[in-house]
């Protein structure tokens, strides 16, 4: 409009043919109101066809602009598109549990900055080659973008989804402080051993197969060679052994008071890591500086001595812990001495005692994975104290050990009360007697019965005499 006149002429009674233009003009004006930046000039001869075309375009626009159904996880980091609400909820729950287990291992808070988009796509018959899970990590004009495309099928592997979710969480942690990355930059992937190890350390995992793979291995693999392995090139047996080594390494790195924090720092620095994986580990974990291979082989040796098929009960864990805490000290030409930990916190230890404490520290380190989850923090604390005593560090150890003993006893008392209550509850809910105490009740009843009177002459005389005195 350059002269102030309307873009489309109004209909008049003497121009009946223009009434078709009125409809098209009105619709065009309506569409122009929806798309302000688009100017439409429609010749009169093309009114009908233009109206049909515009109607089709408008319908397509409305369908395209319709909001796609999606779900947002409780932490709001995971945005799931596609599928139905039930499946989106299941993926959201899996993502949140994976992240919660990972943060618990690192003892870190949830400080995410980059959201992770999960797109659930149905399997297409004409595209069977689509991967089940494809994680894309790119730099856009608005910052980093993490998107996980999942192809939903009947044979979907949940462990694969969990692994890719963890990979996305690791990438977000690695690059959350680097929002201004040049386009085309190469992103560093988290190492495979870190993914496998973190997943294997999750609560409730069955690690029996991992331990069996360690036992079946002919010769332990050196640490540096393991770090350079490519698991995608291994066969099934080699892949199982790789997961077992990954479990052992992540457990070794995350144990100790500073272990979780050092592991979190290592992950945060992975984006700038060098091509020397062992050097990167040594830069973050002092335990590997002096003799990394010895620490590695020692961890593998201790793990091979245990077949972890299931977690121990609390009572079984208590008995095993009490047995371990009785420190056995070998003495030349003398019987083995049994000592308690608090004895070593008061004085300087001998070389023989140092060796015994070092052995106990390694045993407790392995026992952490086998202990009942309720008792596991107590075992970790005992292991840390033992490691300090083995290095001759006694400062404030006595107070720390005293507090730990009190906590240990309180926990044991609470668990005993819980066991008593559960036993009482089970007994009161039974429809019939279990028969476990039949012999005991029979003996008690028999003991309460009056013994039969003896009829020999002496007994008869004594009974008669007793009756006379009572009367």
Long-range contacts (C-beta under 8 A, 24 or more apart in sequence): 7-41, 18-44, 20-47, 20-48, 21-47, 23-47, 23-51, 24-48, 24-50, 24-51, 27-51, 27-54, 27-55, 28-54, 31-58, 34-58, 34-61, 75-99, 75-110, 75-112, 76-115, 77-110, 77-112, 77-115, 77-116, 77-172, 78-115, 78-116, 78-118, 79-115, 79-116, 79-117, 79-118, 80-118, 80-120, 81-117, 81-118, 81-119, 81-120, 82-119, 82-120, 82-121, 82-122, 83-120, 83-122, 83-152, 87-120, 87-152, 88-120, 91-118, 91-120, 91-150, 91-161, 94-158, 94-161, 94-162, 94-165, 95-165, 98-162, 98-165, 98-166, 98-169, 99-165, 99-169, 101-198, 101-202, 101-203, 102-166, 102-169, 102-198, 105-198, 105-201, 105-254, 105-260, 105-263, 106-254, 106-260, 106-261, 106-263, 106-264, 106-267, 107-260, 107-261, 107-264, 108-260, 108-264, 111-176, 112-172, 112-173, 112-176, 113-172, 113-176, 113-179, 114-143, 114-144, 114-145, 114-146, 114-172, 114-175, 114-176, 115-146, 116-146, 116-147, 116-148, 116-165, 116-168, 116-169, 116-172, 117-145, 117-146, 117-147, 117-148, 118-147, 118-148, 118-150, 118-165, 119-147, 119-148, 119-149, 119-150, 120-150, 120-152, 121-149, 121-150, 121-151, 121-152, 122-151, 122-152, 123-151, 123-152, 123-153, 132-156, 132-157, 132-160, 133-160, 133-161, 133-163, 133-164, 135-164, 135-167, 135-168, 135-171, 137-168, 137-171, 137-187, 139-181, 139-182, 139-183, 139-185, 143-179, 144-172, 144-175, 144-179, 144-181, 146-171, 146-172, 159-199, 162-199, 163-195, 163-199, 166-195, 166-198, 166-199, 167-195, 170-194, 170-195, 170-267, 173-264, 173-267, 173-268, 174-267, 174-268, 174-270, 174-271, 175-271, 177-268, 178-271, 187-271, 188-270, 188-271, 188-273, 190-267, 190-270, 191-227, 191-270, 191-277, 192-230, 192-231, 192-242, 192-246, 193-226, 193-227, 193-242, 193-245, 193-246, 193-249, 193-250, 194-246, 194-250, 194-267, 195-246, 196-231, 196-242, 196-243, 196-246, 196-247, 197-246, 197-247, 197-248, 197-249, 197-250, 197-251, 198-250, 200-243, 200-246, 200-247, 200-250, 201-247, 201-250, 201-251, 201-254, 203-373, 206-309, 206-310, 207-247, 207-308, 207-369, 208-307, 208-308, 208-309, 208-310, 209-240, 210-240, 210-243, 210-244, 210-247, 210-308, 211-244, 211-303, 211-304, 211-306, 211-307, 211-308, 212-307, 213-237, 213-240, 213-241, 213-243, 213-244, 214-241, 214-244, 214-245, 214-248, 214-300, 214-303, 214-304, 215-304, 215-307, 217-241, 220-297, 220-300, 220-301, 221-245, 222-293, 222-296, 223-249, 223-278, 223-292, 223-293, 223-296, 224-277, 224-278, 224-293, 227-277, 227-278, 227-281, 228-277, 245-300, 248-299, 248-300, 248-303, 249-296, 249-299, 251-299, 251-365, 251-368, 251-369, 252-287, 252-295, 252-296, 252-299, 252-365, 253-281, 253-285, 255-365, 255-368, 255-380, 255-383, 256-287, 256-383, 256-384, 256-387, 257-384, 259-285, 298-362, 299-362, 299-365, 299-366, 302-362, 302-363, 302-365, 302-366, 303-366, 303-369, 305-366, 306-366, 306-369, 306-370, 308-369, 308-370, 311-370, 311-371, 311-372, 311-373, 312-370, 312-371, 312-372, 313-372, 314-372, 314-374, 314-375, 314-415, 315-419, 316-372, 317-370, 317-371, 317-372, 317-375, 317-379, 318-375, 318-412, 320-367, 320-370, 320-371, 321-367, 321-371, 321-375, 321-378, 321-379, 321-382, 324-360, 324-363, 324-364, 324-367, 325-360, 325-382, 327-353, 327-356, 327-357, 327-360, 328-356, 329-353, 329-356, 330-356, 341-382, 341-385, 341-386, 341-389, 341-401, 342-398, 342-401, 342-402, 342-405, 344-389, 344-394, 345-389, 345-394, 345-397, 345-398, 345-401, 346-394, 346-398, 348-392, 349-389, 349-392, 354-390, 354-392, 357-386, 357-389, 357-390, 358-390, 360-386, 360-390, 361-386, 361-387, 361-390, 374-411, 374-415, 375-411, 378-404, 378-407, 378-408, 378-411
